[in-house]
Amino acid sequence: MEAEGLIDSDAAVLMVEPRHLDQLLHPMFENEKAYQRYVITKGLGASPGAAVGKLVFTAADAEAWQARGEAVILARQETSPEDVGGMHAAQGILTS
Protein backbone atom coordinates (compact mmCIF):
# COMPACT_ATOMS: atom_id res chain seq x y z
CA MET A 1 0.00 0.00 0.00
CA GLU A 2 2.88 2.33 0.78
CA ALA A 3 4.59 1.48 -2.51
CA GLU A 4 1.33 2.27 -4.33
CA GLY A 5 1.10 5.66 -2.62
CA LEU A 6 -2.09 4.79 -0.74
CA ILE A 7 -0.48 5.34 2.69
CA ASP A 8 2.75 6.89 3.93
CA SER A 9 5.60 4.89 5.51
CA ASP A 10 4.58 5.86 9.07
CA ALA A 11 1.11 4.43 8.54
CA ALA A 12 2.60 1.28 7.00
CA VAL A 13 4.80 0.70 10.04
CA LEU A 14 1.84 1.15 12.37
CA MET A 15 -0.03 -1.60 10.49
CA VAL A 16 2.62 -4.21 11.36
CA GLU A 17 1.54 -6.38 14.27
CA PRO A 18 4.11 -7.75 16.79
CA ARG A 19 3.35 -11.35 15.77
CA HIS A 20 4.40 -10.50 12.21
CA LEU A 21 7.83 -9.36 13.44
CA ASP A 22 8.23 -12.61 15.37
CA GLN A 23 7.58 -14.61 12.20
CA LEU A 24 10.11 -12.60 10.22
CA LEU A 25 12.87 -13.24 12.76
CA HIS A 26 12.69 -17.05 12.39
CA PRO A 27 14.79 -18.81 9.75
CA MET A 28 12.99 -19.35 6.46
CA PHE A 29 13.88 -21.08 3.20
CA GLU A 30 14.62 -18.67 0.38
CA ASN A 31 13.49 -21.10 -2.31
CA GLU A 32 11.38 -24.03 -1.11
CA LYS A 33 11.52 -25.72 -4.52
CA ALA A 34 15.31 -26.02 -4.29
CA TYR A 35 15.13 -28.65 -1.54
CA GLN A 36 11.74 -30.22 -2.36
CA ARG A 37 13.17 -33.51 -3.67
CA TYR A 38 14.89 -34.12 -0.32
CA VAL A 39 11.78 -33.72 1.85
CA ILE A 40 10.81 -37.04 3.44
CA THR A 41 7.93 -35.80 5.61
CA LYS A 42 6.03 -32.73 6.70
CA GLY A 43 4.30 -31.88 9.94
CA LEU A 44 2.31 -29.11 11.50
CA GLY A 45 4.49 -26.21 12.51
CA ALA A 46 4.33 -25.40 16.21
CA SER A 47 6.16 -22.18 15.46
CA PRO A 48 7.24 -20.41 12.29
CA GLY A 49 10.64 -21.13 10.84
CA ALA A 50 12.61 -23.67 8.87
CA ALA A 51 15.47 -26.03 9.62
CA VAL A 52 17.70 -28.47 7.78
CA GLY A 53 19.83 -31.16 9.34
CA LYS A 54 20.44 -34.83 9.93
CA LEU A 55 17.75 -36.56 11.96
CA VAL A 56 18.69 -37.74 15.47
CA PHE A 57 16.44 -39.37 18.04
CA THR A 58 18.11 -38.58 21.37
CA ALA A 59 19.25 -35.37 23.01
CA ALA A 60 22.66 -36.95 23.63
CA ASP A 61 23.09 -37.67 19.91
CA ALA A 62 22.01 -34.13 19.04
CA GLU A 63 24.67 -32.70 21.35
CA ALA A 64 27.38 -35.09 20.14
CA TRP A 65 26.67 -34.57 16.45
CA GLN A 66 26.46 -30.80 16.87
CA ALA A 67 29.83 -30.85 18.64
CA ARG A 68 31.25 -32.53 15.49
CA GLY A 69 29.87 -29.72 13.37
CA GLU A 70 26.75 -31.50 12.09
CA ALA A 71 23.44 -29.67 11.75
CA VAL A 72 20.76 -31.85 13.36
CA ILE A 73 17.00 -32.09 13.77
CA LEU A 74 15.98 -33.65 17.10
CA ALA A 75 12.98 -35.98 16.70
CA ARG A 76 11.13 -36.94 19.89
CA GLN A 77 7.69 -38.32 20.63
CA GLU A 78 7.49 -35.52 23.18
CA THR A 79 10.15 -33.38 24.76
CA SER A 80 11.10 -33.42 28.43
CA PRO A 81 13.46 -31.43 30.64
CA GLU A 82 16.18 -34.00 29.92
CA ASP A 83 16.07 -32.96 26.24
CA VAL A 84 17.02 -29.30 26.83
CA GLY A 85 20.68 -29.76 25.89
CA GLY A 86 19.74 -31.52 22.66
CA MET A 87 17.09 -28.91 21.93
CA HIS A 88 19.69 -26.16 22.16
CA ALA A 89 22.09 -28.14 19.94
CA ALA A 90 19.49 -28.87 17.26
CA GLN A 91 18.58 -26.65 14.31
CA GLY A 92 14.99 -27.78 14.73
CA ILE A 93 12.82 -30.05 16.87
CA LEU A 94 10.20 -32.46 15.50
CA THR A 95 7.65 -33.94 17.89
CA SER A 96 4.88 -36.39 17.09
GILINQUI-V653369 format. One record per pair of residues at least 4 apart in sequence whose C-alpha atoms are under 7 Angstrom apart, sorted by the first residue. I is the first residue (numbers start at 1). J is the second residue. If there is no record, write none. Layout:
# GILINQUI-V653369
<<I,J> <I,J>>
This chain:
# GILINQUI-V653369
<<1,5> <1,6> <1,7> <2,6> <2,7> <2,8> <2,9> <2,12> <7,11> <7,12> <8,12> <9,13> <10,14> <11,15> <16,20> <18,22> <19,23> <20,24> <21,25> <22,26> <23,48> <26,48> <26,49> <27,49> <27,50> <28,49> <28,50> <29,50> <32,36> <35,39> <51,91> <51,92> <52,91> <53,71> <53,72> <53,73> <53,91> <54,71> <54,72> <54,73> <55,72> <55,73> <55,74> <55,75> <56,61> <56,62> <56,72> <56,73> <56,74> <56,75> <57,74> <57,75> <57,76> <58,62> <58,74> <59,63> <59,74> <59,83> <59,85> <59,86> <59,87> <60,64> <60,86> <61,65> <62,66> <62,72> <62,74> <62,86> <62,89> <62,90> <63,67> <63,85> <63,86> <63,89> <64,68> <65,69> <65,70> <66,70> <66,71> <66,72> <66,89> <71,90> <71,91> <72,90> <72,91> <73,90> <73,91> <73,92> <73,93> <74,87> <74,90> <74,92> <74,93> <74,94> <75,93> <75,94> <75,95> <76,94> <76,95> <76,96> <77,95> <77,96> <78,95> <78,96> <79,83> <83,87> <84,88> <85,89> <86,90> <87,93>>
